[in-house]
C-alpha cells in the first residue's frame, strides 16, 4: 500500500495499459487507445451478434482479433480468441444440434487462431525490419558524423597573423558533411594564400572529393609552387579519379600585404567581390577558366589587382547567393554587394556574420538549400 500510495496519479493505469500492448506500441503514443479500440470493437460485434438472430455474424470477430494481433501482446491476442468464441456461442443464433455447436465453435477457434497467427507473423517481421533499418540509419549517421569530423580537420583552426590583414571565414554545411572548402595558408611573414572551393553535388560523395582536394591544396601550398602549376596538378589529379563526372570550382589567391597586391586564379567559381574603399565600388573577380577536374587539361591566367587601406575581399560559395525565400527569389549578388557596402567599416568577422544573417533573414525561415561558405579579407594597411 505504501508503494502504491507513493506512485504518481495514473501510474497504475499506465502500467496496466502497457501490460496489454506490444513492446513497439507501448513505446509511443496514447497507451490506452489500442486497448480501447480492441475491447470496444469486441463489444460492438458481440452486440450486433446479439441483436441479429437470423444469420451468424461470427466472422465479424476477425476485425477486433486482427486489431489485437497488431497492437496487443501475443498472449492477450490468443486469449481474446477464446473470449470471442464464447461470446459468439452465447449471442449467436441457436444450433440445430450439439454436434453442430461443437463443430462450429472448433471451426471458429481454428479460423480465428490462423488469422491472429498470420497477422502476428507479419507484424513481427515488420518490427524486425524496422529495427534493422533503424540500426543501419544510426550506423550511417555515425559514419556521416565521422566523415564530418574528418572534413573539419582540413579547415583552418586559427587565422594567420599577418600585419595589415584581417581575415575571417566559416563554412555551414546544409547536411552533416558538405562539399565546400576554404583555407588561408601563410606563405611568409607578409603573404597569405587564400582558397575557396565548391564540389559539384552534395552529401558524402562531395565531402570525400572535397577532403581530397583540401589535402592536395595544402600539400601544394607547402611545396610553394606557382599558382598555375598548382591548378594544373589539381586538375590532373581530380580528373583522373572522377573522369569529368565530378568537378570542383576553385578560387586561389595570393595577397601580399607588403606590396599591397592581389594575384588570383578563378576556376569556374562564383566571382569574388573586391570592395574598393576609395570609390565604394564592388568589383567582381570573374572566372578565367573551367572548373578543376572537368577536362583533362585546363588553361588559366593569373589576374592581378592593387589593394588599398579599407579594401575588402569577399569570397563565397553559391549557397549564399542562391539562398531562396518562400517566393523562390534568390538572395543574389546585388544584395550581397549591398551588405558589403553597408557594413564595410566593420571587422572581417562582423561582416561575415552580417552576410550570413542577411541571407538567413532573406530566406524567412526557409533556410539554406546548399552548403554556404564565406571568407573575408579586410585590408588595414594604415591601421584601419
N, C-alpha and C positions, 0 to 999 in steps of 0.2 A: 504493500500500500504506500510506503514511503517513496519507493521508486516511482510509482505511478503518480503520486502527488507532486513530485518534482519535475515531471515532464511538462513541456510547453503545451498549450492547448492545440489540439489537432494532431499531436504526435501519434497517439494510438490509432486514429483514423487513417493517418498517412501510412503507418506501418502495416495495418490490416489491408489497405488497398494495394500496397506494394507486394504483399504476400501472394496476391492473386495474379499479378502481372508477370509477363516475361521480362527477363533482365533488360533487354533493349528498350522495352516500352516503359518500364519503371524508371529509367534513367532520365526521361524528359517528358514534358507535357503534363496536363492535369491527370493525376493518377486515378481519380475516381471515375473519369469519363468512360474508359473502356469497360470497367465492371458494370457501370450503369447501363451502357449500351447492350451488353450481353444479357444481363438479367432482365432488363426491360423488354428486350425482343423476345426472350423466352416466355415472359408473362403475356405479351401480346399474342404470340402464336397459340399459347395454351387457351387464352380467352376465345380466340377465333375457333379453335378446335372444339371448345365447349358449346358455343352458340350455333355452330353449323353441324347438324346431325345427319344430314343427307349423304355427305361424302366424307372420306377420310382426308384430313389435312396434315397427316404425319410428315409428309415430305417438306413442309414449311419449316420444321425444326432444323433443317440443314442450314438455314440462314443464321440463326444465333450460334449454332455449333461452329459454323465456318468463321464467324467473328471471334468466337472464343479461341479457336485454334490460332488465330493471328495474334491476339492480344494477351491471352491468359497462359499460365503455366500449363505444361502437358498434363500433370496430374489433375488439375482443375478441369481441363477440357474433357478428359476421358471420364471424369466423374459426372460431368454435366450430360454425357450421353445417357447414362442410366436415369438421370432425372428426366430427360426429355422422353425417353421410352416410357417411364412410369406415368408422366403427365398425359401422354397420348393414350396410354392404356386406360387411364381414368376418365378422360374427357372425350375420347374418340367415339365413333359410332359403335354400337354393340356388335359382337362377333357371333356368327351362326353356331359355332361350337368351340369347346375348349381347345381342341387341336388347332383350329384356325387362329385362335387368340395367341397360342404359344408360337405358332409358325410366323404370324405377323410380327410379334414382338422380337423374335430372334432375327427375322429379316431386317427389321428397323435397326436393331442393335448392330448387326454386321454392316449395314449400309452407312449408318452414322459413324461407326468406327473407321471405316475405309475413308470417308470424306475428311474426317479430322486428321487421320494419319497422313494423307496426301498433302493437305494444306500445311501441316506442321513440318513435313519434309521440305516443302518449298520455302517456308518461312526460315527454317534453319539454314538452308543453303544460301538464301539471300543474306542472312545475318553474317554467315561466314565470308561471303563475297564482300559485303560492306566492310567487315573487319580487315580483310586483306587489302582493300582499296585504301582504307584509312592508314594502314601501316605503310603502304607504298607512298601515299601522299606525304606522310610525316618524314619518311626517309628522303623523299625528293626535296622537301622543304629544308631538311638538314643539309643536303648536298648543295642546294642553292645558296644557303647561308654561308657554307664553307667557301663556295665559289666567290661570293661577295666579299668575304674576308680576304681571300687571295687577291681579288681585284683591287681592294682598297690598299693593299700593300704597295701597289705601284703608284699610288697618288702621293703627292708631296706631303711630308709631315710638317715641315716648317718652311717659312718663307726665307728666301735668300736675303742676306744683309748687304745690300749694295747702296752706297750713298747716292741720294738723288732719285731713288726709285721706290715707290710704294706699291706693293704687289699683293693681290688677294685673288683667291679662286676657290671654287667649290663645284661639286657635281651632285645632282639629285637624281638618282635612277628612278624610273617610273615603276620598276619591279625591284626584287631583291638584288639583282645584278643589272648592269647596264652596258651599253655599247659606246659610252663617251669616255674620253680620257683627256686629262690636262696635266701639265707639268711646267715647272720653272727650274731650270738647271743652271747653276752658276758656272760660267766658263773661266773667268778670272775675277779679280777684285772689282772690276768696273763693267763687266759684261755678263749678261744673263741670256740664256736661250729659253724661249717660251714655246710651248706647243699645245695645240688643242686638236682633237681628232674625234671623229664620229664614224662608227662602223655602220654600214647599211644593214638594217634589221634590228631586232630587239631580243631580249632574253639571254639565255645561257649561250647559244652559238655566237651571238655578237660579243658577249663578255669574254669568251675564250679567245676570239680573234683579237679583241682589244687588249687583253693581257699580253698576248704575244707581241702586238705592236708596241705596247708600252715598254716591254723588256728590250725590244730591238732599239727603240729610240734612246733609251737610257744607255744602252751599250754603245751605240754610235756616238752619243754625246761625249762619253768618256774617251773615245778614240780621237776626239777633236777633228773630225773630218769636215770637209767642205759641205755646205748646206745642200747643194745639188747632188753631191755624192751620197749623202745620207738618204735623200729622197729616192735616188735610183736603186740603192741597195734595199730599201724598204719595199719598193715596188716589185723588185725581182723576188724577194722572199715571200711577200703576201700573194703574188700571182702564182707562184709555184705550188702553194698549198690550197688556193681557192679556185684557180683556173678561171678567174674573172667572175665567178658566180657571186663572190663577196668582195667588197672593196671598202676602202677607208678614205674618207675626206680628211684632209690634214692641212693645218696651217702651222708652219715652222718659222720662227722669227728670232733674230739676234738683236738685242738692244744694248748699245754701248753708251753708258752714262757719261763717259769721258768725252767722246766726240759728239754726243747728243745726236745719235743717228740710229736708224732702224733699217734692218735688212730682213726681207721676208719672202717666203715662197708659199703660195696658196694653191693647194692641190684639190680643187673642186669643193672647198669648204665654203660655208657662209662667209660673206665679206666681213672681215673685221672692221670696226669703226674707229677711226682716229679723230678725236676731238681736238681742234686747234684752238687753244685758249685765246690767242690774239684776235682771231676773226670770229670765233663762235661757230665755225663750220664743222660739220661732221663728214669726214671723207671716207668713203668705202674702200677697203683694200680687197679688190676683186681677185678671183682666181686667175691663174695664168696657165694651168694645165689640168689634165684629167685627174680624177681621184686615184689614189695609190692602190695598185693591185688590179685595176680594171683591165689593163692591157699589159702585154709582156714587156713593153718599154714605154718610157714616158719622157717627154721633153718639156722642161720647165725653164723659167727665167727668174732671176732674183730681182725683186723690186726694192727700191730704197726710198726713204723719207727722212727729212730732218725733224728733230724734236726740239721743243722749247719748254720753258717752265710753265707748268699748269696743263700741259697737253695730257690727254687721256687715250690709252689704247684699250679698247674693249673687244675681247674675243668671246664668242658664244657658239652654242650649237642650236640646231633648228627646233629643239624642244622649247626654246624661249620664243622665237618669232612665230612659230606655228601653233602656239597655245591658243585654243579657241574658247570663245564664250558660248553661252547657251544658244545663240543665234547662228553659230558656225562661223563667226568672223574671227580672223586671226589677229594676234597681237601685232605682228608685223614690224618691219624695220623702222617705219616712221615713228611709231610710239616708243620704240626702244631709243631712237635718236633723241626724241623729245625728253625722255627721262635723263639721258646723258647730259643734255644742255642744261636742264633744270637743276641737276644735282652735281654739276661739275666741280663745285667748290668743296664737296665732301671728300673724305678719305676713300681709298680704294675699297676697303671693306664695307664702309657705309653705302657707297654707290652700288656695290654688288648686292647688298641686302635690299636696297630700294628697287633694283631691277627685278629681283625675284618677287618682291611684294607687289610691284605694279602689275606684273604678269599674272600673279595669283588673283589680285583684285579684278583684273580684266576678265579672268575666267569665271568669276562669280560662282565659286564652289564647284565648277566642273572639274578642275584640276588639270594637271599636265597629262598629255597622252603620249609623251615621248620623254626620253632622258633629257635633262636640262643641265647645262654647264655654262658657267660664266667665269672668265679670267680677265682681270683688270690690272693694268699698269698705269700708275699716275706718276708723271714726271715732276719732281720737286727739286730741280737743279739749283734754284735760288733760295731753297728753304721753304718754298710754298707747299 
